[in-house]
């Protein structure tokens, strides 16, 4: 086999592996079947869980930054920056969701009945 050429049998093997992985359930969770309703999720509890995750990310980022400033050798600057960016992105996404919810609320309130 030449190095510049692509082996068709290897491509077919990779495609079959990808198809098998796509049909396999992830993390032990069965994929929902058509016609079956999934478990009901309360909007308020889902929103609270998401807000708790964002708050946890912000607290973790703040804690790592404090440890770095105090000279903890186990915390690197790159870890601090990555966690800071993760917390920032999570917060920005939460603000955007809030803005969409407020916009939808205003649209509903302005509807004529």
Secondary structure, DSSP 8 states (H G I E B T S, - for coil): --TTS--HHHHHHHHHHHHHHHHS-GGG-----TT-------HHHHHHHHHHHHHHHHHHHHHHHHHHHTT-TT--HHHHHHHHHHHHHHHHHHHHHHHHHHHHHHHHHTS--
